[in-house]
Amino acid sequence: MKFWLNAFYVGSFTGIISGIFGNGSTSFIQVGLLIIFGCSIQKSVGTTLLIILPIALIGGMGYFTVGYLDVVLFLKVVTGTVIGSYIGAKFTNRLQSNVLKFLMIATPAFSAIILFFGS
């Protein structure tokens, strides 16, 4: 029962963040899998990638229904992301866990700095 409650809380929290900000809440899902469920960094990353699929589909459909979708931009970014994700997945077995954990924290922190100072 504890497992299902934790899964519900992590899922609800990250789902709300994803719906509000449209970021897939990747870093929060990964932290939940690492800390609450005790997953390895590689299992956390791999699981998160598939968790994002239904989040993106449902959230994207919500934005699509109200007219917030640029189809051409979507196709271009998806193409690059698919290629990049495949290449990036190959690095998870080559990088040490502490490096992956650092990058997991550094990436959204760097994005936050860009958003804060760039706008």
Steps between C-alpha positions, in 0.01 A plus 500: 500500500788737582640450149169600339458805723854617423441440127174697520664795681804514270277462194248763611767753595700456181184491287384835636844653438504359149154632420579849628848544356501255208843372596414132541621539861791272416732607778228463764404153376866395504553629853185318614620175344848541650402601853154357562530179299878446529561453126847521347572808294485297178167340592366840607593659166368211291173480692452876487536505122204265465300670776524822300324342201145496642561832678600661171214343305225601744645844575576564133145411400372752753712776348417383145125527565535868591723581202843514662692271264740595222504178293809587293699596809375185674624274219841669483559483874374140526743394228796651681386376839457142384851496357645671806318270741636192329854636515455617860372160610828347390686723749309381807703180511828680434474779757538447873190534716633810677557673165146415388356627829696825468378549143144421609519793741713732287280482188178644648704744714675628187163524323362702791792742478444544125128563551556740786769713337399448137154654517 
